[in-house]
Amino acid sequence: MRLLVTGGAGFIGANFVHSTVAEHPEDTVTVLDSLTYAGSAEALAPLGDAATLVVGDITDAPLVDELVAGADAVVHFAAETHVDNSLADPSAFVTSNLVGTFTVLEAVRRRGVRLHHVSTDEVYGDLPLEDPTVRFTADTPYNPSSPYAATKAGSDLLVRAWVRSYGVAATLSNCSNNFGPYQHVEKFIPRQITNLLTGRRAKLYGTGANVRDWIHVADHNTAVRAILAGGRVGQTYLIGADCQRSNLDVLRTLLGIMGRDPDDFDHVSDRAGHDLRYAIDPTALRDELGWAPVHTDFAAALAATVHWYRDNEAWWAPLKDAVEAGYAKRGQ
Ligand SMILES: NC(=O)c1ccc[n+]([C@@H]2O[C@H](COP(=O)([O-])OP(=O)(O)OC[C@H]3O[C@@H](n4cnc5c(N)ncnc54)[C@H](O)[C@@H]3O)[C@@H](O)[C@H]2O)c1
């Protein structure tokens, strides 16, 4: 397959490109990424010529059209992704997530190319903390809280409409919170790890009661690959690994892995409109496509992630001070 991977220099996209090159050498991979602050050409550098990086924007219609014309399938990861940034200034989220997805859709429509659209469980809003057995399914109504989630929800609806109205061959997936190598240091888990590695203290929003459903990025990507290969056109697949943890629990696990006292952190002001709990019911994906996560020992996968950040300081260190300055400005 000739794959066009949008956002392939970001966290999940770069991991997808790495695993595709390693496990599907028969594929050719072209990455389209505008290298925003979240994109990293260095994340693809270890692959050498095995993947081609085109630096460009998904809102650039002629460029997207040209690249889509040379592809058998598009895996669409590119997006603005950080909730805190969307609260501070939502404009780039509307442009990249909505106009960008529209541009990709028009190109795949014109060229008759298969599309997989990567989205998030945040489109569903949040769940009450009390009953962990209540989880999102593909039938859960959309109820986004943040500008990030609202623009991802809008992009999903565009994809569904292009399937229905124009017969575009697209699948969608909504995944829970990812962790693993190459995640930007602004995000919760890498922020804590790199705070501790740089002599700063770990930081927890509010009381840390908010619950996220964690999945290792490699498991997310095997699910994307399974959907690309066997998913039904027009279908939405929810991806999750049955790993609900409160932020406090995750932080204490990390502190333990890194040899710190479980209370060795600061509470910082909570995120506006902070969603209480996300949880995915992945039964449909497991039953229909036979997918299952393999990184199911959360503490072990977290320890491996800590090792990766320890070993790859040259990748993240140049980003760290600016990210912490931004958080400090917001009192976080
Ligand atoms: N991180 C998670 O936990 C998570 C969970 C579920 C779904 N998702 C979805 O997965 C996708 C990838 O997320 P991520 O965490 O890797 O994000 P990321 O922020 O690490 O990477 C996004 C990439 O997209 C690129 N990009 C942004 N705007 C662009 C534009 N206009 N044109 C071209 N490239 C552009 C950036 O340069 C960056 O390389 C997103 O669509 C996100 O909504 C993420």
Ligand as a Chemical Component Dictionary entry (heavy atoms), coordinates in Angstrom:
data_LIG
# 
_chem_comp.id                   LIG 
_chem_comp.type                 NON-POLYMER 
_chem_comp.pdbx_formal_charge   0 
_chem_comp.three_letter_code    LIG 
# 
loop_
_chem_comp_atom.comp_id 
_chem_comp_atom.atom_id 
_chem_comp_atom.alt_atom_id 
_chem_comp_atom.type_symbol 
_chem_comp_atom.charge 
_chem_comp_atom.model_Cartn_x 
_chem_comp_atom.model_Cartn_y 
_chem_comp_atom.model_Cartn_z 
_chem_comp_atom.pdbx_ordinal 
LIG N1  N1  N 0  -2.857 11.893 22.193 1  
LIG C1  C1  C 0  -3.951 11.225 22.521 2  
LIG O1  O1  O 0  -4.094 10.745 23.649 3  
LIG C2  C2  C 0  -5.041 11.024 21.500 4  
LIG C3  C3  C 0  -6.107 10.174 21.833 5  
LIG C4  C4  C 0  -7.108 9.939  20.880 6  
LIG C5  C5  C 0  -7.023 10.532 19.623 7  
LIG N2  N2  N 1  -5.999 11.378 19.338 8  
LIG C6  C6  C 0  -5.954 11.969 17.976 9  
LIG O2  O2  O 0  -4.815 11.427 17.327 10 
LIG C7  C7  C 0  -4.277 12.383 16.414 11 
LIG C8  C8  C 0  -2.805 12.588 16.708 12 
LIG O3  O3  O 0  -2.653 13.042 18.060 13 
LIG P1  P1  P 0  -1.214 13.285 18.686 14 
LIG O4  O4  O 0  -1.351 13.132 20.153 15 
LIG O5  O5  O -1 -0.209 12.505 17.945 16 
LIG O6  O6  O 0  -1.019 14.828 18.350 17 
LIG P2  P2  P 0  0.301  15.729 18.276 18 
LIG O7  O7  O 0  -0.133 17.086 18.674 19 
LIG O8  O8  O 0  1.437  15.078 18.975 20 
LIG O9  O9  O 0  0.647  15.705 16.709 21 
LIG C9  C9  C 0  -0.135 16.369 15.756 22 
LIG C10 C10 C 0  0.681  16.484 14.477 23 
LIG O10 O10 O 0  -0.136 17.120 13.484 24 
LIG C11 C11 C 0  0.632  18.135 12.850 25 
LIG N3  N3  N 0  -0.300 19.172 12.395 26 
LIG C12 C12 C 0  -1.099 19.971 13.153 27 
LIG N4  N4  N 0  -1.801 20.818 12.384 28 
LIG C13 C13 C 0  -1.433 20.550 11.097 29 
LIG C14 C14 C 0  -1.789 21.080 9.847  30 
LIG N5  N5  N 0  -2.678 22.085 9.747  31 
LIG N6  N6  N 0  -1.239 20.575 8.726  32 
LIG C15 C15 C 0  -0.330 19.557 8.801  33 
LIG N7  N7  N 0  0.074  19.016 9.973  34 
LIG C16 C16 C 0  -0.480 19.505 11.103 35 
LIG C17 C17 C 0  1.598  18.636 13.908 36 
LIG O11 O11 O 0  2.733  19.268 13.339 37 
LIG C18 C18 C 0  1.944  17.340 14.634 38 
LIG O12 O12 O 0  3.032  16.703 14.029 39 
LIG C19 C19 C 0  -5.126 13.649 16.585 40 
LIG O13 O13 O 0  -6.063 13.690 15.544 41 
LIG C20 C20 C 0  -5.792 13.478 17.936 42 
LIG O14 O14 O 0  -7.018 14.136 17.979 43 
LIG C21 C21 C 0  -5.009 11.635 20.241 44 
# 
loop_
_chem_comp_bond.comp_id 
_chem_comp_bond.atom_id_1 
_chem_comp_bond.atom_id_2 
_chem_comp_bond.value_order 
_chem_comp_bond.pdbx_ordinal 
LIG N1  C1  SING 1  
LIG C1  O1  DOUB 2  
LIG C1  C2  SING 3  
LIG C2  C3  SING 4  
LIG C2  C21 DOUB 5  
LIG C3  C4  DOUB 6  
LIG C4  C5  SING 7  
LIG C5  N2  DOUB 8  
LIG N2  C6  SING 9  
LIG N2  C21 SING 10 
LIG C6  O2  SING 11 
LIG C6  C20 SING 12 
LIG O2  C7  SING 13 
LIG C7  C8  SING 14 
LIG C7  C19 SING 15 
LIG C8  O3  SING 16 
LIG O3  P1  SING 17 
LIG P1  O4  DOUB 18 
LIG P1  O5  SING 19 
LIG P1  O6  SING 20 
LIG O6  P2  SING 21 
LIG P2  O7  DOUB 22 
LIG P2  O8  SING 23 
LIG P2  O9  SING 24 
LIG O9  C9  SING 25 
LIG C9  C10 SING 26 
LIG C10 O10 SING 27 
LIG C10 C18 SING 28 
LIG O10 C11 SING 29 
LIG C11 N3  SING 30 
LIG C11 C17 SING 31 
LIG N3  C12 SING 32 
LIG N3  C16 SING 33 
LIG C12 N4  DOUB 34 
LIG N4  C13 SING 35 
LIG C13 C14 SING 36 
LIG C13 C16 DOUB 37 
LIG C14 N5  SING 38 
LIG C14 N6  DOUB 39 
LIG N6  C15 SING 40 
LIG C15 N7  DOUB 41 
LIG N7  C16 SING 42 
LIG C17 O11 SING 43 
LIG C17 C18 SING 44 
LIG C18 O12 SING 45 
LIG C19 O13 SING 46 
LIG C19 C20 SING 47 
LIG C20 O14 SING 48 
# 
